[in-house]
Amino acid sequence: MISQNAGGGRRRLTRGLVALSLAALLVACGAPASPMSSPVAPPASQLASASAAAPSTGPTASAAASLAATPTPTPLATAAPSAASPGPVPSAAPSPSAPGTAEPSPSAPPSGSAGLVEVIAGGGVANPGDSGPATAALLVRPLGVAGGPDGSIWIVDSSSARLRVVSTDGIISTRTDRLFQPSGVAVDSGGNVFVTEAYRVLSALDDGKVEPVAGKALNAGFRGDGGPAKRALLFGPSDVAEDAAGNLYIADNGNHRIRMVDAATSSIRTIAGDGTEGFGGDGGLAKDAQLQRPAAVEVDADGSTLYIADTRNERLRAVDLTTGTITTIAGVGGPAVAYDPALIGLQTPTPQLNTIALDGAGNLYMVVPYTDLGRIVMRMAPDGTMTRVVGGGGSPAAGVPALDFRLPDVTGMAIDPTTGALLIASSDGRVYRVTGVAAPVTP
């Protein structure tokens, strides 16, 4: 049964609904926009305040103070260093970034960011494992590593006194076992292989024999500058490098010198170090400077700059081979510090500097132990900028991105000349390869 007021009620209800709809429409049209869809710009005063508070792209205050008190770096393989001004200060230090991210480098390799860490030799139990997979072989104490122009990888296994080679198909073999306490290895663009052992530098021949290049077997000492290298005496040569002209540079570790074998005359002479164990001589002639147990050497392709891991002095030094002048380009001779991407080479302590590598773009690679991240392979660009490229992660096993890897003790490093991959010999009996880190070395 319908009430007599039902019709009027329905009319009033209809008019009410219409009115409510019109009110809602008016409110919607006049309401301010949602902050989710179109944010309102802050006042100009807030913008100015935010701009003033934005982080600077330069070093932190502490780093800037350190920079002001530290000699400026010499650009690698550029102008000759001087005692008063080793070189220009970089125009802008890299912006700090959180550990675990790669910082940009002005000389970053064209191949992009680093790839995965992979084991290419060692970690197995086959002894010696010849003619089998290199990853199944036992390497006891790999010290030196080098890449050949054909893609082969050469390894000095010091404890077994062998020179091993890994072919491009991953098979390992022994080139020679006629070595005595070997340490370093270098391969030139023609495929010639040079090895350092306790008292000599040798050329490893294809038939497994070795031929003396410098030094005498079982004779340690210092003698022979200006005469035939084969009649000279060396004392614990630990590394060797060759320039494009075929000149050999030897880290004569126990003599605190760097010596060179002239390719044209086969004579030997001292390039750096006066034989005094100590630190000094920056800005002067390298042959009058003091070194302390130099363990590694690199020379650029055109033979203009020699780089020295001055190990006991905890510094990386450079010799302009045109002027003969020496300078320090990395290291401060102090204890390890926490990782700071704003620090340049001359602000970074480099204890345990026993191996270095040089790529085709003039970038240098060294291992820096940090108090918070552990051992890190750092790339130093020609302007002194430092970039973390391998290490600092939590994984002790390979197969992870380079910055996620926990780096073991590094005993040797090299750049694969054909691909620019970084080769790392380590105390855990393995040789690692990291692609996308460096620029290939061109002849």
C-alpha positions as CSV (number, residue, x, y, z in Angstrom):
1,M,0.0,0.0,0.0
2,I,1.4,3.4,-1.1
3,S,1.1,6.5,1.1
4,Q,-0.5,9.6,-0.2
5,N,2.8,11.5,0.3
6,A,4.8,9.1,-1.8
7,G,4.6,11.1,-5.0
8,G,5.7,14.3,-3.3
9,G,8.5,12.5,-1.5
10,R,9.8,11.1,-4.8
11,R,9.8,14.6,-6.3
12,R,11.6,16.1,-3.4
13,L,14.1,13.2,-3.4
14,T,14.7,13.7,-7.2
15,R,15.3,17.5,-6.7
16,G,17.6,16.7,-3.8
17,L,19.7,14.3,-5.8
18,V,20.0,16.8,-8.7
19,A,21.1,19.5,-6.3
20,L,23.7,17.2,-4.7
21,S,25.1,16.2,-8.1
22,L,25.4,19.9,-9.2
23,A,27.2,20.7,-5.9
24,A,29.6,17.8,-6.4
25,L,30.3,18.9,-9.9
26,L,31.0,22.5,-8.8
27,V,33.3,21.3,-6.0
28,A,35.2,19.0,-8.4
29,C,35.7,21.8,-11.0
30,G,36.9,24.3,-8.4
31,A,39.1,22.1,-6.3
32,P,42.9,22.4,-6.5
33,A,44.8,19.8,-8.5
34,S,46.1,16.6,-6.8
35,P,49.7,16.8,-5.6
36,M,50.2,13.3,-7.1
37,S,49.4,14.4,-10.6
38,S,50.8,18.0,-10.8
39,P,53.1,19.1,-8.0
40,V,53.1,22.7,-7.1
41,A,56.5,24.3,-7.5
42,P,58.1,25.4,-4.3
43,P,58.7,29.1,-3.6
44,A,61.9,30.6,-5.1
45,S,63.4,30.9,-1.6
46,Q,63.1,27.2,-1.1
47,L,64.8,26.5,-4.4
48,A,67.7,28.7,-3.5
49,S,68.0,27.0,-0.1
50,A,68.0,23.6,-1.7
51,S,70.6,24.6,-4.2
52,A,72.9,25.9,-1.4
53,A,72.5,22.6,0.4
54,A,73.1,20.3,-2.6
55,P,76.3,18.2,-2.3
56,S,79.4,19.4,-4.1
57,T,81.0,17.4,-6.9
58,G,84.4,18.0,-5.4
59,P,86.2,16.3,-2.5
60,T,84.9,16.3,1.0
61,A,86.2,19.0,3.4
62,S,88.8,16.6,4.8
63,A,89.8,15.4,1.3
64,A,90.1,19.0,0.1
65,A,92.3,19.9,3.1
66,S,94.4,16.8,2.2
67,L,94.6,17.9,-1.4
68,A,95.8,21.4,-0.4
69,A,98.6,19.9,1.6
70,T,99.5,17.2,-0.9
71,P,101.7,17.6,-4.0
72,T,99.7,17.5,-7.2
73,P,99.9,14.5,-9.5
74,T,101.9,14.4,-12.7
75,P,99.8,13.4,-15.7
76,L,101.1,10.0,-16.7
77,A,103.2,10.0,-19.9
78,T,102.9,13.8,-20.4
79,A,105.0,16.6,-19.2
80,A,108.2,16.0,-17.4
81,P,107.8,16.3,-13.6
82,S,109.6,18.9,-11.6
83,A,110.4,19.3,-7.9
84,A,108.3,22.5,-7.6
85,S,105.2,21.4,-9.4
86,P,104.8,17.7,-10.2
87,G,101.7,18.4,-12.3
88,P,98.3,20.0,-12.6
89,V,95.5,19.4,-10.1
90,P,92.5,17.7,-11.7
91,S,89.8,20.3,-12.4
92,A,87.2,18.4,-10.5
93,A,87.4,15.4,-8.2
94,P,84.9,12.6,-8.7
95,S,81.6,12.8,-6.8
96,P,81.5,10.5,-3.8
97,S,79.3,7.5,-4.4
98,A,78.2,4.6,-2.2
99,P,80.5,1.6,-2.1
100,G,79.4,-1.0,-4.5
101,T,78.9,1.3,-7.4
102,A,81.5,2.0,-10.0
103,E,82.6,5.7,-10.3
104,P,83.2,7.2,-13.8
105,S,86.7,7.6,-15.0
106,P,87.9,10.1,-17.7
107,S,89.9,7.3,-19.2
108,A,87.3,4.5,-18.7
109,P,87.7,1.6,-21.1
110,P,85.5,1.7,-24.2
111,S,84.1,-1.8,-23.4
112,G,82.0,-0.4,-20.5
113,S,81.5,-1.7,-17.0
114,A,83.3,-4.7,-15.6
115,G,81.8,-8.1,-16.1
116,L,81.9,-11.2,-14.0
117,V,84.9,-12.6,-12.2
118,E,85.9,-15.9,-13.7
119,V,88.6,-18.5,-12.8
120,I,90.8,-19.3,-15.8
121,A,93.4,-21.5,-14.1
122,G,94.1,-23.2,-10.8
123,G,91.8,-24.4,-8.1
124,G,92.0,-28.0,-9.1
125,V,93.9,-31.0,-7.9
126,A,95.6,-32.3,-11.0
127,N,99.4,-31.9,-10.6
128,P,100.6,-30.6,-12.9
129,G,97.5,-31.2,-15.0
130,D,99.1,-30.7,-18.4
131,S,96.9,-31.2,-21.4
132,G,93.8,-30.9,-19.3
133,P,91.5,-28.0,-18.4
134,A,93.4,-25.2,-16.7
135,T,90.8,-24.9,-14.0
136,A,91.4,-28.6,-13.0
137,A,95.1,-28.0,-12.5
138,L,96.8,-27.4,-9.2
139,L,98.7,-24.1,-8.9
140,V,100.6,-23.8,-5.6
141,R,101.9,-20.2,-5.7
142,P,101.2,-18.3,-8.9
143,L,103.2,-15.1,-8.8
144,G,103.5,-13.7,-12.3
145,V,100.8,-13.6,-15.0
146,A,100.9,-12.1,-18.5
147,G,98.8,-12.2,-21.7
148,G,100.2,-13.1,-25.1
149,P,99.3,-11.5,-28.4
150,D,97.6,-14.7,-29.5
151,G,95.3,-14.8,-26.5
152,S,97.3,-17.2,-24.5
153,I,97.8,-16.7,-20.7
154,W,101.2,-17.2,-19.1
155,I,101.6,-18.0,-15.4
156,V,104.7,-18.4,-13.2
157,D,103.9,-21.0,-10.6
158,S,106.7,-20.2,-8.2
159,S,106.5,-23.2,-5.8
160,S,106.6,-25.7,-8.6
161,A,109.2,-23.7,-10.4
162,R,107.2,-23.9,-13.6
163,L,106.2,-21.6,-16.4
164,R,102.7,-22.6,-17.4
165,V,100.6,-21.5,-20.5
166,V,96.9,-21.6,-20.9
167,S,95.8,-21.7,-24.6
168,T,92.7,-20.0,-25.9
169,D,90.8,-23.3,-25.6
170,G,91.4,-23.4,-21.8
171,I,94.0,-26.2,-21.9
172,I,97.1,-25.8,-19.7
173,S,100.6,-27.0,-20.3
174,T,104.1,-26.5,-18.9
175,R,106.5,-24.5,-21.1
176,T,109.5,-25.1,-18.9
177,D,110.4,-26.4,-15.5
178,R,114.0,-25.3,-15.7
179,L,113.6,-22.4,-13.3
180,F,114.9,-21.5,-9.9
181,Q,112.6,-19.4,-7.7
182,P,110.8,-17.7,-10.6
183,S,108.6,-14.7,-9.9
184,G,107.7,-12.5,-12.9
185,V,106.8,-13.0,-16.6
186,A,106.3,-10.7,-19.6
187,V,105.3,-11.4,-23.2
188,D,106.1,-9.0,-26.0
189,S,104.1,-8.3,-29.1
190,G,106.1,-10.9,-31.0
191,G,105.2,-13.6,-28.5
192,N,108.7,-13.7,-26.9
193,V,108.4,-14.7,-23.2
194,F,110.7,-13.4,-20.5
195,V,110.9,-14.8,-16.9
196,T,112.6,-13.5,-13.8
197,E,114.1,-16.0,-11.4
198,A,116.3,-15.6,-8.3
199,Y,119.4,-14.2,-10.0
200,R,118.6,-13.9,-13.7
201,V,116.2,-12.8,-16.5
202,L,115.6,-15.6,-19.0
203,S,114.0,-16.0,-22.3
204,A,111.7,-19.1,-22.4
205,L,112.1,-20.9,-25.7
206,D,109.5,-22.9,-27.6
207,D,111.3,-26.2,-27.0
208,G,111.2,-25.8,-23.2
209,K,114.7,-24.6,-22.9
210,V,115.7,-21.2,-21.4
211,E,118.2,-18.7,-22.6
212,P,119.9,-16.2,-20.2
213,V,119.2,-12.5,-21.0
214,A,120.7,-10.8,-17.9
215,G,122.4,-12.0,-14.7
216,K,124.3,-15.1,-13.8
217,A,123.0,-18.3,-12.3
218,L,123.5,-18.7,-8.5
219,N,125.4,-15.4,-8.4
220,A,123.7,-12.5,-6.5
221,G,125.1,-9.0,-6.4
222,F,125.5,-5.7,-8.3
223,R,127.9,-5.5,-11.2
224,G,128.2,-5.0,-14.9
225,D,126.6,-1.7,-15.8
226,G,127.8,-0.6,-19.2
227,G,128.7,-4.1,-20.2
228,P,127.0,-7.2,-21.5
229,A,123.8,-8.0,-19.6
230,K,124.6,-11.7,-19.5
231,R,127.8,-11.0,-17.5
232,A,126.1,-8.6,-15.0
233,L,125.0,-9.5,-11.5
234,L,121.4,-9.1,-10.3
235,F,120.0,-9.6,-6.8
236,G,116.5,-11.0,-6.7
237,P,115.0,-9.6,-9.9
238,S,111.2,-9.8,-9.4
239,D,109.6,-8.4,-12.5
240,V,110.4,-7.5,-16.1
241,A,108.7,-5.3,-18.8
242,E,109.5,-4.6,-22.4
243,D,108.9,-1.5,-24.6
244,A,108.1,-1.5,-28.3
245,A,111.8,-1.2,-29.2
246,G,112.6,-4.4,-27.3
247,N,114.4,-2.8,-24.3
248,L,113.9,-4.8,-21.1
249,Y,113.3,-3.1,-17.8
250,I,114.1,-5.2,-14.7
251,A,113.0,-4.6,-11.1
252,D,116.3,-5.5,-9.5
253,N,114.7,-5.9,-6.1
254,G,117.6,-6.6,-3.8
255,N,119.7,-3.9,-5.4
256,H,117.0,-1.3,-5.0
257,R,117.4,-0.4,-8.6
258,I,115.6,-0.6,-12.0
259,R,118.0,-1.7,-14.7
260,M,117.6,-1.8,-18.5
261,V,118.9,-4.2,-21.1
262,D,119.4,-2.3,-24.4
263,A,117.8,-4.2,-27.3
264,A,120.4,-2.9,-29.8
265,T,123.6,-3.6,-27.8
266,S,122.5,-6.2,-25.1
267,S,124.3,-4.1,-22.6
268,I,122.8,-3.2,-19.2
269,R,122.6,0.0,-17.2
270,T,120.8,1.5,-14.2
271,I,117.7,3.6,-15.0
272,A,116.5,4.3,-11.4
273,G,117.9,4.0,-7.9
274,D,121.4,4.6,-6.6
275,G,121.4,1.4,-4.6
276,T,120.6,3.1,-1.3
277,E,117.6,1.6,0.5
278,G,115.4,4.5,1.3
279,F,113.0,7.1,-0.2
280,G,114.1,10.3,-1.9
281,G,115.1,12.0,-5.1
282,D,111.7,13.1,-6.4
283,G,112.1,15.9,-9.0
284,G,115.6,14.9,-9.8
285,L,117.4,12.3,-11.9
286,A,116.0,8.8,-11.3
287,K,119.4,7.2,-11.2
288,D,120.3,9.4,-8.2
289,A,117.0,8.7,-6.3
290,Q,116.4,6.1,-3.6
291,L,114.2,3.1,-4.0
292,Q,113.3,0.4,-1.5
293,R,112.7,-3.1,-2.8
294,P,110.9,-2.2,-6.1
295,A,108.8,-5.3,-6.9
296,A,107.1,-4.5,-10.2
297,V,107.6,-2.4,-13.3
298,E,105.6,-1.3,-16.3
299,V,106.6,0.8,-19.4
300,D,104.3,2.4,-21.9
301,A,104.4,1.2,-25.5
302,D,106.4,4.1,-26.9
303,G,109.0,3.8,-24.1
304,S,108.5,7.3,-22.8
305,T,107.5,6.6,-19.2
306,L,108.5,3.9,-16.7
307,Y,106.3,3.0,-13.8
308,I,107.7,1.5,-10.6
309,A,106.0,-0.2,-7.7
310,D,108.3,1.1,-5.0
311,T,107.1,-1.5,-2.6
312,R,108.8,-0.8,0.7
313,N,108.3,2.9,0.2
314,E,104.6,2.2,-0.4
315,R,104.5,4.5,-3.4
316,L,104.0,4.3,-7.2
317,R,106.7,6.3,-9.0
318,A,107.2,7.3,-12.6
319,V,110.3,8.0,-14.6
320,D,110.2,10.3,-17.6
321,L,112.6,8.3,-19.8
322,T,113.2,11.4,-22.0
323,T,114.5,13.6,-19.2
324,G,115.4,10.8,-16.7
325,T,113.4,12.6,-14.0
326,I,111.5,10.6,-11.3
327,T,108.4,11.6,-9.3
328,T,105.8,10.0,-7.1
329,I,102.3,9.7,-8.7
330,A,100.5,7.6,-6.0
331,G,100.8,6.7,-2.4
332,V,101.6,8.7,0.7
333,G,103.6,6.2,2.7
334,G,101.1,5.8,5.5
335,P,98.7,3.2,6.8
336,A,95.5,2.1,5.1
337,V,92.4,4.3,5.3
338,A,88.7,3.8,4.7
339,Y,87.5,3.8,1.1
340,D,86.8,7.3,-0.2
341,P,86.1,7.7,-4.0
342,A,87.0,11.3,-3.8
343,L,90.7,10.6,-3.1
344,I,93.2,10.9,-5.9
345,G,96.3,8.8,-6.3
346,L,98.6,11.1,-4.3
347,Q,96.1,11.1,-1.4
348,T,95.7,7.3,-1.3
349,P,97.9,5.1,1.0
350,T,99.2,2.2,-1.0
351,P,100.8,-0.3,1.5
352,Q,101.7,-3.7,0.1
353,L,102.2,-2.3,-3.4
354,N,103.8,-5.3,-5.0
355,T,102.2,-5.5,-8.5
356,I,100.9,-3.0,-11.1
357,A,99.4,-3.2,-14.6
358,L,99.1,-0.7,-17.4
359,D,96.4,-0.6,-20.1
360,G,96.3,0.8,-23.6
361,A,94.7,4.1,-22.5
362,G,97.4,4.9,-19.9
363,N,95.4,3.8,-16.9
364,L,97.4,2.1,-14.1
365,Y,96.0,-0.7,-11.9
366,M,97.1,-1.4,-8.3
367,V,95.8,-3.2,-5.3
368,V,94.9,-0.9,-2.4
369,P,93.9,-2.4,1.0
370,Y,91.1,-0.4,2.7
371,T,90.2,-0.7,6.3
372,D,86.5,-1.1,5.6
373,L,86.3,-2.9,2.1
374,G,89.5,-5.0,2.2
375,R,91.7,-5.3,-0.9
376,I,90.5,-3.4,-4.0
377,V,91.9,-3.2,-7.5
378,M,91.9,0.5,-8.2
379,R,92.3,2.0,-11.6
380,M,94.2,5.3,-11.7
381,A,93.6,7.5,-14.7
382,P,96.3,9.7,-16.1
383,D,94.9,12.7,-14.1
384,G,95.2,10.8,-10.9
385,T,91.5,9.9,-10.5
386,M,91.0,6.6,-8.7
387,T,88.2,4.2,-9.6
388,R,87.2,1.0,-7.8
389,V,87.1,-1.8,-10.4
390,V,87.4,-5.2,-8.6
391,G,86.8,-6.2,-5.0
392,G,85.0,-4.8,-1.9
393,G,82.1,-7.4,-2.0
394,G,81.2,-10.3,0.2
395,S,81.6,-13.3,-2.2
396,P,84.9,-15.2,-2.0
397,A,83.8,-17.3,-5.0
398,A,84.1,-16.3,-8.6
399,G,81.1,-16.0,-10.9
400,V,79.9,-12.7,-9.4
401,P,80.1,-9.1,-10.6
402,A,83.6,-7.6,-10.1
403,L,82.4,-5.3,-7.2
404,D,80.7,-8.1,-5.4
405,F,83.9,-10.2,-5.2
406,R,86.0,-10.4,-2.1
407,L,89.5,-10.2,-3.4
408,P,92.2,-12.5,-1.9
409,D,95.9,-11.5,-1.7
410,V,97.0,-10.5,-5.2
411,T,100.4,-11.7,-6.2
412,G,100.4,-10.6,-9.9
413,M,98.4,-8.6,-12.4
414,A,98.4,-8.0,-16.1
415,I,96.2,-6.7,-18.9
416,D,95.3,-9.1,-21.7
417,P,96.6,-7.2,-24.7
418,T,94.0,-8.6,-27.0
419,T,90.8,-8.0,-25.0
420,G,91.7,-5.6,-22.2
421,A,90.7,-8.2,-19.6
422,L,92.3,-7.8,-16.2
423,L,94.3,-10.9,-15.2
424,I,94.8,-11.5,-11.5
425,A,97.1,-14.1,-9.9
426,S,96.3,-14.7,-6.3
427,S,97.5,-16.4,-3.1
428,D,94.5,-18.9,-3.2
429,G,96.2,-20.8,-6.1
430,R,94.0,-19.4,-8.8
431,V,94.3,-17.0,-11.7
432,Y,91.2,-14.8,-12.3
433,R,90.0,-12.9,-15.3
434,V,87.7,-9.8,-15.3
435,T,86.5,-8.5,-18.6
436,G,85.4,-4.9,-19.3
437,V,87.9,-3.4,-16.9
438,A,90.7,-2.1,-19.0
439,A,91.5,-0.9,-22.5
440,P,93.4,-3.3,-24.8
441,V,97.1,-2.8,-25.1
442,T,97.9,-1.8,-28.7
443,P,101.4,-2.3,-30.1
